[in-house]
Amino acid sequence: MKSDVDIKCQLPNIDPYDKAIIDYIFHPEPLHCSLKADLTFFNKTGLLQLNETAAKEAGFSIATLNCSYQSVYRTHEDDDHVDFKKPVWIQLPADVPEDFFLIICHDINRRSFTHLHAHVSKKTFQKIKRPSHCPQAPYNVLIFGIDSLSRLNAVRKLPKTYKYLTETLGGFAFKGYTKVGENTFPNLIPLLTGKYTYELHKTPVGSNFFDGYPLLWKNFSKCQYVTMFSEDAPIISLFNYLDKGFLKQPTDHYMRPFWLSFEAVHPVKNMLGPVWLALENKKVRLGKVSNLCHGGSPKHMLVVNYFLSFLRRYYHQMPLFGLSWITEISHDYLNMIEIADNDFLEFFKVLNSEGFLDNSFLFFISDHGHRFDWFRRTLIGRIEDKMPLFILKAPEKFKRKHPTIVSNLQQNSEYLTSPFDTHETVKDILYGNFKSHSKTSRSNNQIFQPISLFESISKARTCAQAGIPQQFCACYKTTDIDPKEAIVSDLSKYMLKSVNSLTEKFRNVCAELNFFSVLNVQKQSPSGSLKIKKNPKLLGFQLTYDDPLGLYIISMKVTPSDAIFEAMVNVRTVNSMEILGDIYRINRYGNQSFCVNEKSLKPYCYCI
């Protein structure tokens, strides 16, 4: 049988508001942050100011107000411990020479307030001659990412932002952009390194640190760029979920210490955050202020404003590489991201109005679609999981100078692409590789080779050529299998045995799982050539039963964990089956696997 990944891709054409998923789509309640204005804030020049109007309304004596700050610092050479330095007295307005700090003010009446701040403080960089392989007139690279956001969910939930980027700013939305791994890490590592995760090794050998990874920002640093990496949700962040992150700070500006200090200052919010978020998703409010807020501001705006602070601090002085990633409002629930649409729209409008896009490539991107909400259990949800958001905005002067590349970008936005291609594109921007691109399509001759999006990609490109594994390839049709067919029983037994084998060595702490039900089974048809017949008792078409061999996708529920697992199974002969890739859990497992620390076992272990 010819593999799906070697078949010419026919991208799925899905209505974002298809009737099959409409019941899963709703508008969340607007975010309710504190109506009281924050008493200190940063102005556009980066100075910390007192909001005198708000301070007076709060009853403070402005004339007797004294303020100090305590900066946040890493206490060890690791990525998990922070503390506050001794207080430093300041007179507002002030240019605080620290990225993250706690401001503490009190007046003669012993009234006081505190607030945790984040901004990009000015650093001094030694100016040396840029290496010869780096362009003398470099472009900035700005990557702004949202976790678990498919392109179609962006159309549904971020309509204002999507329209502004694609229509007003002329950004290219890549409709065939496909993930190459299950979750965040195996999708961002190819973007940042050009390699699969299994090709890389942590250093020192045997450690859990990622300092030795060939991450893109290192290339930018060598070309005299200022670098920034920021993300929220520190417990499940890219390099730190059940890992150690970085031994040394990885970029010039790095936001993780702020979020660790945020959790230290707000321990109750940190502990109960997931519960409150689940209730907010169900439109249940426990208080006047949302847990997604920090004072009068949404928490996602802390990441947005840190990005803006980075640009305002350095844009006119040095070339920039910035990567920001927002997770909390998008990771667990399909619809919650909608609350940020207006904020993201205004953010991109500011980037444009203040000229930050004049010399910058903007990547608005995600890692995959939704993986856990009920929506994921639908056929459309499965497809969207594979096809994350990716919009690329190029500078207007670049587009005028390189019309062939613009033509290629427009064409490629309709074809199959992957994070490996994005990596090649970023490298082309870094090294100014714009002259060698032509309109001749590259087909790769059936060999995996990433292609810069500045080149012309063949319409006949396959998943294999794009580096997309079989189980994530969306270039196929599926046909429902009647649950009563014998092959379904065989598939479910094989899958259950495979799941239990993963935790067999830990049976003293992990329960053996039992079959509960098959939710659905489909057979994969890359060419659409399978013989089908109409079954009047079931919706849709059913396979004929004379050819059980081929690729199947099965979803099943087990007890006692109530886990829902999904896998792609290759039936090679009647008695020979093989799971392609991994078995994936498509509902939340929460703390069910508290008794094991191995990341790979978390979705499967139900602790006794």
Secondary structure as the mmCIF struct_conf table of DSSP 4:
data_model
#
loop_
_struct_conf.conf_type_id
_struct_conf.id
_struct_conf.beg_label_comp_id
_struct_conf.beg_label_asym_id
_struct_conf.beg_label_seq_id
_struct_conf.end_label_comp_id
_struct_conf.end_label_asym_id
_struct_conf.end_label_seq_id
HELX_RH_3T_P HELX_RH_3T_P1 ASP A 4 ASP A 6
BEND BEND1 ILE A 7 ILE A 7
HELX_LH_PP_P HELX_LH_PP_P1 LYS A 8 CYS A 9
TURN_TY1_P TURN_TY1_P1 PRO A 16 TYR A 17
TURN_TY1_P TURN_TY1_P2 LYS A 19 ILE A 21
HELX_RH_3T_P HELX_RH_3T_P2 ILE A 22 TYR A 24
HELX_LH_PP_P HELX_LH_PP_P2 HIS A 27 LEU A 31
BEND BEND2 LEU A 35 LYS A 36
HELX_LH_PP_P HELX_LH_PP_P3 ALA A 37 ASP A 38
BEND BEND3 LEU A 39 LEU A 39
STRN STRN1 THR A 40 PHE A 42
TURN_TY1_P TURN_TY1_P3 LYS A 44 THR A 45
BEND BEND4 GLY A 46 GLY A 46
STRN STRN2 LEU A 48 LEU A 50
HELX_RH_AL_P HELX_RH_AL_P1 GLU A 52 GLU A 57
TURN_TY1_P TURN_TY1_P4 ALA A 58 GLY A 59
HELX_RH_3T_P HELX_RH_3T_P3 ILE A 62 THR A 64
STRN STRN3 ASN A 66 ARG A 74
BEND BEND5 THR A 75 ASP A 80
STRN STRN4 VAL A 82 PHE A 84
STRN STRN5 VAL A 88 ILE A 90
BEND BEND6 LEU A 92 PRO A 93
STRN STRN6 ALA A 94 ALA A 94
BEND BEND7 PRO A 97 ASP A 99
STRN STRN7 PHE A 100 HIS A 106
TURN_TY1_P TURN_TY1_P5 ILE A 108 ASN A 109
STRN STRN8 SER A 112 ALA A 118
HELX_LH_PP_P HELX_LH_PP_P4 LYS A 129 PRO A 131
TURN_TY1_P TURN_TY1_P6 SER A 132 HIS A 133
BEND BEND8 CYS A 134 CYS A 134
BEND BEND9 GLN A 136 ALA A 137
HELX_LH_PP_P HELX_LH_PP_P5 PRO A 138 TYR A 139
STRN STRN9 ASN A 140 ILE A 146
TURN_TY1_P TURN_TY1_P7 ASP A 147 SER A 148
STRN STRN10 SER A 150 SER A 150
HELX_RH_AL_P HELX_RH_AL_P2 ARG A 151 LYS A 157
HELX_RH_AL_P HELX_RH_AL_P3 PRO A 159 LYS A 163
HELX_RH_PI_P HELX_RH_PI_P1 TYR A 164 THR A 168
BEND BEND10 LEU A 169 LEU A 169
HELX_LH_PP_P HELX_LH_PP_P6 GLY A 171 GLY A 171
STRN STRN11 PHE A 172 ALA A 173
TURN_TY1_P TURN_TY1_P8 LYS A 175 LYS A 175
STRN STRN12 GLY A 176 TYR A 177
BEND BEND11 VAL A 180 THR A 184
HELX_RH_AL_P HELX_RH_AL_P4 PHE A 185 THR A 193
BEND BEND12 GLY A 194 LYS A 195
HELX_RH_3T_P HELX_RH_3T_P4 THR A 197 GLU A 199
BEND BEND13 THR A 203 PRO A 204
TURN_TY1_P TURN_TY1_P9 VAL A 205 GLY A 206
BEND BEND14 SER A 207 SER A 207
TURN_TY1_P TURN_TY1_P10 ASP A 211 GLY A 212
BEND BEND15 TYR A 213 TYR A 213
HELX_RH_AL_P HELX_RH_AL_P5 LEU A 216 LYS A 222
TURN_TY1_P TURN_TY1_P11 CYS A 223 GLN A 224
STRN STRN13 VAL A 226 GLU A 231
BEND BEND16 ASP A 232 ASP A 232
HELX_RH_3T_P HELX_RH_3T_P5 PRO A 234 ILE A 236
TURN_TY1_P TURN_TY1_P12 LEU A 238 LEU A 242
BEND BEND17 ASP A 243 ASP A 243
BEND BEND18 LEU A 247 LYS A 248
BEND BEND19 THR A 251 ASP A 252
STRN STRN14 HIS A 253 TYR A 254
HELX_RH_AL_P HELX_RH_AL_P6 ARG A 256 VAL A 265
HELX_RH_AL_P HELX_RH_AL_P7 PRO A 267 ASN A 281
TURN_TY1_P TURN_TY1_P13 LYS A 282 LYS A 283
BEND BEND20 LEU A 286 VAL A 289
TURN_TY1_P TURN_TY1_P14 ASN A 291 LEU A 292
STRN STRN15 CYS A 293 HIS A 294
TURN_TY1_P TURN_TY1_P15 GLY A 295 GLY A 296
STRN STRN16 SER A 297 PRO A 298
TURN_TY1_P TURN_TY1_P16 LYS A 299 LYS A 299
HELX_RH_AL_P HELX_RH_AL_P8 HIS A 300 TYR A 314
TURN_TY1_P TURN_TY1_P17 TYR A 315 GLN A 317
BEND BEND21 MET A 318 MET A 318
STRN STRN17 LEU A 320 ILE A 326
TURN_TY1_P TURN_TY1_P18 GLU A 328 SER A 330
BEND BEND22 HIS A 331 ASP A 332
BEND BEND23 LEU A 334 ASN A 335
HELX_RH_3T_P HELX_RH_3T_P6 MET A 336 ALA A 340
HELX_RH_AL_P HELX_RH_AL_P9 ASP A 341 SER A 353
TURN_TY1_P TURN_TY1_P19 GLU A 354 ASN A 359
STRN STRN18 SER A 360 ILE A 365
BEND BEND24 ASP A 367 ASP A 367
BEND BEND25 GLY A 369 GLY A 369
BEND BEND26 ARG A 371 ASP A 373
HELX_RH_3T_P HELX_RH_3T_P7 TRP A 374 ARG A 377
BEND BEND27 THR A 378 THR A 378
HELX_RH_AL_P HELX_RH_AL_P10 LEU A 379 LYS A 386
BEND BEND28 MET A 387 MET A 387
STRN STRN19 PRO A 388 PRO A 388
STRN STRN20 PHE A 390 LYS A 393
HELX_RH_AL_P HELX_RH_AL_P11 GLU A 396 LYS A 401
HELX_RH_AL_P HELX_RH_AL_P12 PRO A 403 ASN A 412
TURN_TY1_P TURN_TY1_P20 SER A 413 GLU A 414
BEND BEND29 TYR A 415 TYR A 415
STRN STRN21 LEU A 416 THR A 417
HELX_RH_AL_P HELX_RH_AL_P13 PRO A 419 TYR A 431
TURN_TY1_P TURN_TY1_P21 GLY A 432 GLY A 432
BEND BEND30 LYS A 435 SER A 436
BEND BEND31 LYS A 439 LYS A 439
HELX_LH_PP_P HELX_LH_PP_P7 THR A 440 SER A 441
STRN STRN22 ARG A 442 ARG A 442
HELX_RH_3T_P HELX_RH_3T_P8 ASN A 444 GLN A 446
BEND BEND32 ILE A 447 ILE A 447
TURN_TY1_P TURN_TY1_P22 LEU A 453 PHE A 454
BEND BEND33 GLU A 455 GLU A 455
HELX_LH_PP_P HELX_LH_PP_P8 SER A 456 SER A 456
STRN STRN23 ILE A 457 ILE A 457
HELX_LH_PP_P HELX_LH_PP_P9 SER A 458 SER A 458
TURN_TY1_P TURN_TY1_P23 LYS A 459 ALA A 460
HELX_RH_AL_P HELX_RH_AL_P14 CYS A 463 ALA A 466
TURN_TY1_P TURN_TY1_P24 GLY A 467 GLY A 467
HELX_RH_3T_P HELX_RH_3T_P9 GLN A 470 PHE A 472
BEND BEND34 TYR A 476 TYR A 476
STRN STRN24 LYS A 477 ASP A 480
TURN_TY1_P TURN_TY1_P25 PRO A 483 LYS A 484
BEND BEND35 GLU A 485 GLU A 485
HELX_RH_AL_P HELX_RH_AL_P15 ALA A 486 LEU A 502
TURN_TY1_P TURN_TY1_P26 THR A 503 THR A 503
HELX_RH_3T_P HELX_RH_3T_P10 GLU A 504 PHE A 506
TURN_TY1_P TURN_TY1_P27 ARG A 507 VAL A 509
STRN STRN25 CYS A 510 CYS A 510
HELX_LH_PP_P HELX_LH_PP_P10 ALA A 511 LEU A 513
STRN STRN26 ASN A 514 SER A 525
BEND BEND36 PRO A 526 GLY A 528
STRN STRN27 ILE A 532 LYS A 534
TURN_TY1_P TURN_TY1_P28 PRO A 536 LYS A 537
BEND BEND37 LEU A 538 GLY A 540
STRN STRN28 PHE A 541 LEU A 543
BEND BEND38 TYR A 545 ASP A 546
STRN STRN29 GLY A 550 THR A 559
TURN_TY1_P TURN_TY1_P29 PRO A 560 SER A 561
STRN STRN30 ILE A 564 THR A 573
TURN_TY1_P TURN_TY1_P30 VAL A 574 ASN A 575
STRN STRN31 SER A 576 ARG A 585
BEND BEND39 ASN A 587 ASN A 587
TURN_TY1_P TURN_TY1_P31 GLY A 590 CYS A 595
HELX_RH_3T_P HELX_RH_3T_P11 LYS A 599 LEU A 601
TURN_TY1_P TURN_TY1_P32 LYS A 602 TYR A 604
STRN STRN32 CYS A 607 CYS A 607
#
